Structure formats: structure tokens, C-alpha cells
């Protein structure tokens, strides 16, 4: 697959799994009444942005994640100090806009020096002009305009911290939850697209033979298709083959295998291995010639099996990472994901759907790890608040998340560097 298509499919997959994650945060935050200021995919400079309703939607340069920025999570950038002269736009006597600079452009509006201002609780502003003091109520969705940019005010009841622990936890957990939902939908879609195999069309194929094993000593080779054991047809039933081997310790078995266009007869004697079961030292897989549409129950079972299998594989990988059983060079970053996405797309749309499901499942699980800056860490802080009855200091929590985010960002840069080096080395070796 050419570079352009690889990039295109990678952007599509990235948009889907990150977009659904951040949408989950935003959806549950808005249900709780929290003002979501920005929904962004990526970090860094904005490439494209537009505003719809109260939220600005943005696509940013660096494809390392995304965020749903909620009111009250970060210090507000626009401030008004007592004594500052501002202009206000009124509708039915209520302030809808407050202009903080370039006041000459708003000479037709009400102007005055701020005496008092409350944009969180009571929502009012007191302006002094020509010796007169006037109190104006402020609309809960009023805009503050500075340097040509509008920022909606966030009354206390619209801020993240004002909500109950349960609502805040749901806003945080909503991201991983939507990744799990997406993974289930995509795994199910893959099941219907790929179909279920027709058992009668199956072939048990030897994928590898352990060196020095009974199978190797008997002449079994990778690529052999097992036709029968002791005259009993296998017909693609790998479980049957395993049972016959397991019950034949130290007993010679007559194997009939297909090797290319030839049929080869072999004698293989299983030996007892660890755990007391008989083994011959082979790895095998089942290939099918025919597939059919699954029933609903078959699709549900297949979806569950895929979720279980890939969840186990993800945790095996995370365990190796935590136990430092992998090198930095062995980790896959954005470049490696892009290459794998290209290969999945090249293999066909069903494979791409499966790959996207795996990535979405991984993103959901990874974000729930108790690592600073990830959703799991934020949920731990909320758990501590629920137990002790008061939140951890905002400064301390922000510092922990900042350190965690910086560490993850540096790790991503290092992994990307090794990805690029490996890519160039593979190009040079061709």
C-alpha cells in the first residue's frame, strides 16, 4: 500500500478511536450540566476548528491523543479586575457580552469602570460611569471578549468541580467506556463480515515444529496438513487432534499428512511433557475453505471470544511493560501503528475493522491504568475524595498529572524515534 493511503487510513482509525473516547467524556459531562469548552483531537497548534453551540471543536497537529476541556478544570484565561474599564452589550437589561479591550470599537455600547463583578455565583457586574453606579445582571451564558476571542463565562454550577463525585467520575470514565462500546460493535461487525467457518471445509495445518521433538524426529514439517491419525479423519478438528495426541503417550501413531501435492505417511510417538500430558512438539492452525453468515448467537459468542482473547493479550503486554521485560525499541508508537494500520487495510476491510476494534479496546484499558495524566489516575483522586469527604488540593493533583503527562509525552517521542529508525533500517535492508 502506498504512503498516502497508509496515512489516510491511519488518520481515519485515529479519528474514530480518539474521537469516540473524547466524545464519551463530553457526552457525560454535558449530561451532568458541565460546560465543555473544547473538544479536540490531537495536541499542539490547531489545524482546523469551528464552534457549535457552547463547544469549540478542533483538530490539532500532534496525533498523540485528544481532550475534552471542561470549565473549571484549568484556570480561566480571561480575567476582569476591579477598576478596569469595559463595555457591555445589554439585552432586556441583562449583560450578554463584556468587551475587555479595543473599547473604541464599542463606543455605542454601555461602558464603565468595574466596581464589583461576580461571574460564578450571583452573576452581576457593577459599573461606575460619570459618578453613577449601576448594577447589571449577567446572563449565565454571557461572553467575555478579549483580543477578538469570545470566552463563555462558567457559573459555578457549570464547572467540573461543582458536580458530585459520581457525576465527575462518570464524565471521566465515559471516555474508556465508549472505547469498550466501540470495540464490541466493531468485533461484532467483524464477525458478520468475516463469517463463521464451515467445519467440513477445515484443514489442520502444522505452522511450526519444535526442534528435537517427537514430531521433528518423525519427519513432520511446517506446512503439513494433517489428514488422519490411526486411520481416523481429522477434518479440520484441531481439538480432536489434540485429544488423540494427549491420550497416546509412548504409543506410536500413524499419521497421514498432505505435503504439497503428495500424501505422506509418518509414525509419530507422543511423549509425556510437563503437566503429565502427552505432546509431540507442534504448533498448528485451522484453515477453512468456506465461510457462512453467523447466526445471532454465533456472532455474540464469537464477539465475546474475541474480546476475551484480545483483552488477555493486552494484559500480557502491559504486564511485560510494567515488569520491564521489554526494551524501549520493542514498543510500538504512532509510526508502528500507522504501518500496522496500512497492512490491515491492505489485507481487506474486515481486517481493518478488527484492527480498529483491537486498538479501541487497548485505548480503553490503557486509559484506566492508575498512571498520572490518564483517566485511571483521575478516578483514583475522585475515589480518595469520596473516602475522605474532601478533594485533594487542586494544585497537588494538577502537578501529579503534569508530571505524568510530561513523562508519557517524552516516552511517546522516544518510541516514535525508534519507530522511525527501525523503518529506515528496514528500507535499507531491502
N, C-alpha and C positions, 0 to 999 in steps of 0.2 A: 504494500500500500504506500502511495506517495506521501510526502511530508505534509502537504496541505490537507489531505483527508485525515491523516492521523491527528493533526492539530484540531481540525473541525470536530471530529468525534470526541476528542478529549475535552474540548470546551463544552460540548453537549452533555457528556457524562458528568463533568464537574458542575455545570449549571444545575443539573437535575438533583444530584445528591446534596450539594451545598444549599441550593435554593429551597429544597423541601425541609432541610434542617432549620434554616433560619426562619422559614415560614411557620414552622411549628412554634418557635419562640414567639414570633409576632402574633400568631393566632391566639394563643392562650394569654399573652399579655393584654391584647385588646379586649378579650373576653373579661379580663379582670378589671378593665377600665384604665389600664396604664397607657399613657401617651407614648407611642413608638415613633421616635423622631426620624430614624433612618433604617432602611432595610438594605444591606449591602452584601454583594457577593465579591469577594476579594478584599485586599487591603491596599493601602497606598493611594496614589493620585486617582481621581475619578476619570474614567474614560467616557462614561455616559451616565446621566442622571435625569430624573424627572420626578415631579411631585404629584401625588394623587391623594386627595383628602388631607389628612394630617401628616402623612408619612412621605419622606423622600426616598425613592428607590434608586440605587446606584450600582454600577458595575465599575470595579476598581482594578488597578493594573496587576497586582501581585496575586496569583491564584493559590493562596495558601489557606483559604477559609472564607469566612464571612462574619457578619454580625447583624443583630437587630438592636439598635441603640435605643434604650428606654429612658424616659425622663427621670432624672434623679439618680441615675447610675453614675454619671460623670458630672463634674462641676459645670454649671451653665456658663457659656462663653460670653453672654451679653449681660451686663450689669448696669444699673442706674443708681447713681449716688445722690444723696440729698444736696441741693444747691445746683444741680445740673439742669440746664435749660433744655426742654424737649418740646416737641409738637405732638398733638394728639388729634386723631380723627374720631369724631363722635357720630353715633347713630342712635337716635332717640335718647340722647343724653348719656349714652354708655360708650366708653372708650373701646374702639375696635383695633386701633393701631397706635403705637407710640414710636415716634421718629426721634432718634438719638443724635443724629448728625446731619450735615448738609441741610440745615434748617431753612436756608434761603429759598430752597425749592418748595417749602411748605408754608409760605407766608400767609396763605389763605386759610390755614388751619389754626386751631386754638393752640397758643403757645404759653409757656410759663416755666417758672423755676420750681423744681420738685422740692416740696416741703416734707411730705411723707409719701411712702409708697409701700404697698403690700400686694404682691402678686402671687402669694401662696395660700393665704388663709382668708382674709376678709375681702380681698380683691378691690382695692381702691387706690387712687392717687390724689394727692392734694397739691394743687398748683398755685403759685403766687405770681400775680401779674398786675402791675400798676397799683401796688399796695393792696390788692384784693386777693383773698384766699378762697379757692373753690375746691370742693371735694367731688371727684368724679368716680362713679363705679366702673369697674373694668370687666369686660366680657371674659368669661372663662377660657375662650379660645382666641383672645386678643393676640396680635402680632407685635413684636418689637423689631423695628427696622434699623439696622446699622450697616454702614458701608454697602448699602444696596441689597443686603441679605435679610430675609424675613426669618424670625425665630418665634415660634408659638410659645406663649407662656405655659407653664406647667403648674397649675394649682396643686396643693399638697395631695389632694385625693386622686390626682392623675399620675403621681410619682410612684416609682417601683417600691421604694422603702415604706410607703404608707399602707401597702396591702398586707394582708395576713400572711403568715409563713406558708400556709397551704397554697395560696394563690401564687405567691412568688416561686415556690418550689415547682408548681405546675408550669409556670412560664419558662423555667429553666429546663425542666425535664421534657417539655414539649418538643425540643429540637431532636434529641435522640429518639423519642417516641415516634416522630414522623419518619425517621430513618428506618426504624423497625417496620412500620406500616408499609413504607415503600418497598423494603426488601421482601416482605411477604407477598405483596402484589406482583412484584417482578418475578419472584420464584414461581408463583402460580402461573404467571403468563408464560414463563419458560416451559413449564410442564405441558401446557396446552400447545405451545408452538413446536416443541421437540417431540411430543407424543410419548407413549409408553411402548416398549419393545414387544414384538410378538415373540413369545418364548420359543416357539418352534423354529424360529429363524436364527436362534443364537448359536454362537461358536465360542468355546472356551479357548483362549489363545494365551500361550506362555509369553509373558513380557520380559522375564529375566530368570536366570538360573544361578543359584548361589554356587560359587566356586568351591569344589571339594565336597559337594553334597551328593546324596544318592542319585538325584536326578542327573547331575553333571556326569557322574561315573557311568550312568546307563546310556548316555548319549542324547539326553533331552536338550533341545536347543531353543533359544528365544525365537519366537515366531511360529513355533509348532502349534498346530490346532489339535486339541485332544478330541479324538472321535469316540473312543470306547476304552473301558477299563474292565479286564477279565470278561470280555465279550458283552458287557453292559453299556449301551449307548449313553453318552453324556448329554447330547442335545442342548448344549449351552447352559447347563445347570452347574454352576461353579460350586454351589453348596453340596451338591451330590458328589462331585469330585473330591471335595474336602473331607466328606464323611467316609468315602471309600478309602482314602489315604489314612485317615485317623484310625480306622478300625483294622488296619493291615500291618501292624508293627512287625517287622522282621519276616514278613511274608512277601515273597516275590509276586509282583502284579504284572499282568500282561497289558501293556499299553499299545494302543493303535493311534498314531498321530498322522496328521496331514502336513507334509513339508513341501511347500511349493505345489507342484502337480503330482507329487509322489505320496504314496501311503507307506509309512514306516512302522514296523513292529518293534517294540522295545520291552525289556524286562526291568522293572524298577522295584527296589525293595525299600520301603519306608523304614526309618529308624526313629526310636524314641528320642524326643528332644526335651527341652525344658518344659516343666509343667506336666510331664507324663503323657503327652500326645505324640502320635507318630507324624513325622514330616519327611518330605523328600527334597525340600530346598528349592521351591519355585515361587515366582510371583505370576499372577495371572489376571486377565481381564476378560470380560464377555463382550463380544462384538455381535451386533444384530443387523440383519439384512432388511427387516421390515419393522415399521412402527405404525401405531394406530392412535386415534384420538382417545385420551383417557376419559373415564367416567369422572363424575364429580368427586366421588370418594377416592378414586385412584389419584386424582390431581391433588386432593387435600393431603393424602398420605405422602405422596412424592414431595410436596412442598414442605411438609414437616420434616421429612428425612433430609432434604437439602439444608434446611435451617439448622438442624441438629449437627449435621456433618460440618458445615462451614463455621458454625459457632465453635465447635471443638477445635477446628484448625486455627481459628483466630486466637483462641486462648492458648493453644500450644505455642504459637508465635509470640504472643505477649509474654508468656512465661519465660521463654528463652531470652527475650529482650530485658525483662526485669532481672533475671539471673545472670545477665551479661554473658550469655552463651553465644551471642552473635557479634560479629565485628561491625563497625560503622559502615564499612564498604559493602556489607551484605544487606543493609537496609535499602528499601526502595523509596524514592522520593517522587516528586512530580514528573521528572523525566522518565523514570522507570514505569510509572503509572501510565504515562502517555504512550510509551512503547507497547505496554501490555494491552492498552485500550485499542491501539491500532491493530494488533494481532487478533484481538477478539472480534473487531469489526470485520477484519479480513476473513475470519472463519465463518461469518454469517451473522445475520441479525439475532437469531436465538442465542448465540454465544455472547453477543454484546449485551443482550438483556440479562443473561446470567451473570456476567462480569459486573454490570452495574448494580445488580442485587447484592453481590458479594461486597462491593465497595460501600454500599449504603449500610449493610449490616455491620461492617467493620467500623465505619464512622460513628454509628450509634453506640457500639460497645466502647470504642476508644474514648469517646467524649464523656463516658460515665466513669472513667478511671479517676481516682482521687488525686489527680495531678493539678497543681496550681494553674489557673487560667482556663482549665477545662470545666465542663458543666458538672462533673462529678465533685470537683473541689468546691464549687459554689453551693452544691446541695449539702455538702458536709457542713459548711458555715451556717446554712439555714437550719440544719439539724442541731448544731450547737446552740443556736439562738432559741430553738424550740425547747431544749432541755433546760437551759439556764434562765430563760424568761426575758432575755435582753440580747440585742445583737452584738456581735464582735465589732469593735471600733472600725469605722469605715476606712480610716487611714491604714490600719494594720491589714485589713482584708485586701485593700487595693494594692498595697505593697507586695503582699504574697502573690497576687495574681500577676502583677507587673513582672516580678522575678520569674514566675513560671512561664509567662508569655515570651519573655526575652530568651529564656533557655530553650523553649520549643522552637522559636524562630531561628536561633543560631543552629540548633540541630537540623532544622529543615534546610538551611543554607549549606551545611556541611554535607548532608545526604545528597542534595542536588549537585554539589560539586563532584562527589564521587560518581554519581549517575552520569554526569557529562564526560568524566574521564573514561569510564567504562564504555560509554557509547563511542567515543573516538577510538579507543583501543580495538573495539570490535570492528570498526570501519577499516582500520589499518591492517587488521589480520585477514581481511577478505581479499 
